[in-house]
């Protein structure tokens, strides 16, 4: 099956996993990678740069209404919700936090699943709260592929365990198997 986008959500303990994934993807990766990661809301710089040091694909913090494209990673900006709209566009919002988080993984995953339906890959990584569990369920409900990082590998298991309790996921993978899955898409 051809997929249109991959979305990755994570919080505490996910930074190293995300950098390993980004380091493994080739410059020719055929779809956008959407990143919704919990981070300090008042620190505006340094995060993209830190991820970029290990990434083979460019990483951008999109502006409102920016177009998404293949071979790039788009990171939800600090203290903004990142919605994915039809026609491969981003919408940013400063609405109230969801699950104590802005950006909310749930909101990014829900809107991406509505935009891409069965052409979306949703991946939940290590984290300390349940944000992302409902969003991953929506990816599943809309026919997308759902992947959860193996909780036994996670630094903090709460996020992945919440996702596994809420929905039947397609795959529970270690980081290396997540990478192997994504590389098979090329």
C-alpha positions as CSV (number, residue, x, y, z in Angstrom):
1,X,0.0,0.0,0.0
2,X,1.1,3.5,-0.7
3,X,1.1,5.9,2.3
4,X,0.8,9.7,2.2
5,X,2.3,10.5,5.6
6,X,3.8,9.2,8.9
7,X,3.1,10.9,12.2
8,X,5.1,10.3,15.3
9,X,4.1,11.3,18.8
10,X,6.2,11.2,21.9
11,X,7.1,12.7,25.2
12,X,9.5,11.8,28.0
13,X,12.1,9.3,26.8
14,X,11.3,9.7,23.1
15,X,14.0,12.2,21.9
16,X,16.7,9.5,21.4
17,X,14.2,7.3,19.6
18,X,13.1,10.1,17.3
19,X,16.7,11.0,16.5
20,X,17.5,7.4,15.7
21,X,14.5,7.2,13.3
22,X,15.4,10.5,11.6
23,X,19.0,9.4,11.2
24,X,17.8,6.2,9.5
25,X,15.5,7.8,6.9
26,X,17.1,8.7,3.5
27,X,16.9,12.1,1.9
28,X,14.5,10.5,-0.6
29,X,11.9,9.4,2.0
30,X,8.7,9.4,0.0
31,X,6.4,11.2,2.4
32,X,6.3,13.9,5.1
33,X,7.1,12.9,8.7
34,X,5.0,14.8,11.1
35,X,6.4,15.1,14.6
36,X,4.4,16.0,17.6
37,X,6.7,15.9,20.7
38,X,6.1,17.3,24.1
39,X,8.7,19.9,25.0
40,X,9.2,23.0,27.1
41,X,6.8,25.6,25.9
42,X,9.0,28.6,26.6
43,X,12.2,27.3,24.9
44,X,11.8,28.4,21.3
45,X,15.2,27.4,19.9
46,X,17.6,24.5,20.0
47,X,15.1,21.6,19.6
48,X,15.0,21.7,15.8
49,X,18.8,22.2,15.7
50,X,19.4,19.2,18.1
51,X,17.1,16.9,15.9
52,X,18.8,18.2,12.7
53,X,22.2,17.2,13.9
54,X,21.2,13.5,13.5
55,X,18.7,13.7,10.7
56,X,19.2,12.8,7.0
57,X,16.0,14.8,6.1
58,X,15.4,18.5,6.8
59,X,13.4,19.3,9.9
60,X,11.1,22.4,9.9
61,X,8.8,24.0,12.4
62,X,6.0,24.9,10.0
63,X,4.1,28.2,10.0
64,X,0.4,28.4,9.8
65,X,-0.9,27.2,6.3
66,X,2.5,25.8,5.3
67,X,2.4,23.0,2.7
68,X,3.7,19.6,3.7
69,X,5.9,17.7,1.3
70,X,7.9,14.4,1.1
71,X,11.4,14.0,2.4
72,X,11.0,16.5,5.3
73,X,10.1,16.3,8.9
74,X,7.6,18.9,10.3
75,X,7.9,19.4,14.0
76,X,5.0,21.0,15.9
77,X,6.3,24.3,17.3
78,X,6.6,24.8,21.0
79,X,3.3,25.9,22.6
80,X,1.2,25.4,19.5
81,X,-1.2,22.7,18.5
82,X,-0.4,21.4,15.0
83,X,-3.5,20.5,13.0
84,X,-3.1,18.7,9.6
85,X,-5.6,19.9,7.0
86,X,-6.7,18.5,3.7
87,X,-4.5,19.4,0.8
88,X,-1.3,18.7,2.9
89,X,-1.4,21.9,4.9
90,X,-0.7,22.7,8.5
91,X,-2.8,24.9,10.8
92,X,-1.4,26.1,14.1
93,X,-3.4,27.0,17.1
94,X,-2.9,28.4,20.6
95,X,-6.2,26.9,21.9
96,X,-6.2,25.5,25.5
97,X,-3.9,22.5,26.2
98,X,-5.3,19.0,25.7
99,X,-4.1,16.4,28.2
100,X,-2.1,19.1,29.8
101,X,-0.2,19.5,26.5
102,X,0.3,22.0,23.7
103,X,1.1,20.7,21.2
104,X,-1.4,17.9,21.8
105,X,-0.4,14.6,20.2
106,X,-4.1,13.6,20.2
107,X,-5.1,16.7,18.1
108,X,-2.3,16.2,15.6
109,X,-3.1,12.5,15.2
110,X,-6.9,13.1,14.9
111,X,-6.6,15.8,12.3
112,X,-3.9,13.8,10.3
113,X,-6.1,10.7,10.4
114,X,-9.0,12.7,9.0
115,X,-6.8,14.2,6.3
116,X,-5.0,11.0,5.2
117,X,-7.4,8.3,6.3
118,X,-6.0,4.8,5.4
119,X,-2.8,6.4,3.9
120,X,-1.4,7.4,7.4
121,X,1.1,5.6,9.6
122,X,0.7,6.6,13.2
123,X,3.5,5.9,15.7
124,X,3.4,6.4,19.5
125,X,6.7,6.5,21.4
126,X,7.8,6.7,25.1
127,X,6.0,9.3,27.2
128,X,4.7,10.1,30.7
129,X,1.0,10.7,30.0
130,X,-1.9,9.4,27.9
131,X,-1.8,12.0,25.2
132,X,-1.8,10.3,21.8
133,X,-3.8,7.2,22.9
134,X,-7.1,8.6,21.5
135,X,-5.4,10.0,18.4
136,X,-3.9,6.6,17.6
137,X,-7.3,5.1,18.0
138,X,-8.6,7.5,15.4
139,X,-5.8,6.5,13.0
140,X,-6.9,2.9,13.5
141,X,-10.6,3.7,13.1
142,X,-9.8,5.5,9.8
143,X,-7.9,2.5,8.4
144,X,-4.4,3.8,9.0
145,X,-1.5,1.7,10.2
146,X,-0.8,1.9,14.0
147,X,2.5,1.3,15.6
148,X,3.4,1.5,19.3
149,X,7.0,1.4,20.6
150,X,7.5,-1.7,22.7
151,X,6.7,-0.6,26.3
152,X,9.6,-2.8,27.5
153,X,12.0,-0.6,25.5
154,X,10.4,2.7,26.6
155,X,12.1,4.9,29.1
156,X,8.6,5.9,30.3
157,X,5.8,3.4,29.5
158,X,2.6,5.5,30.3
159,X,2.0,6.8,26.8
160,X,2.5,3.5,25.0
161,X,0.5,1.5,27.6
162,X,-2.4,4.0,27.3
163,X,-2.4,3.5,23.5
164,X,-2.4,-0.2,23.8
165,X,-5.2,-0.2,26.4
166,X,-7.4,2.0,24.2
167,X,-7.1,0.4,20.8
168,X,-5.9,-2.7,19.0
169,X,-2.7,-1.6,17.3
170,X,-1.2,-3.2,14.2
171,X,2.3,-3.5,15.5
172,X,4.2,-3.3,18.8
173,X,7.8,-2.7,17.7
174,X,11.2,-1.9,19.1
175,X,12.9,1.2,17.6
176,X,14.9,-0.9,15.2
177,X,11.7,-2.6,13.9
178,X,10.0,0.8,13.5
179,X,12.9,1.9,11.4
180,X,12.8,-1.3,9.4
181,X,9.0,-0.9,8.7
182,X,9.6,2.7,7.5
183,X,12.5,1.8,5.3
184,X,10.4,-0.9,3.6
185,X,8.2,1.9,2.3
186,X,10.9,3.2,0.0
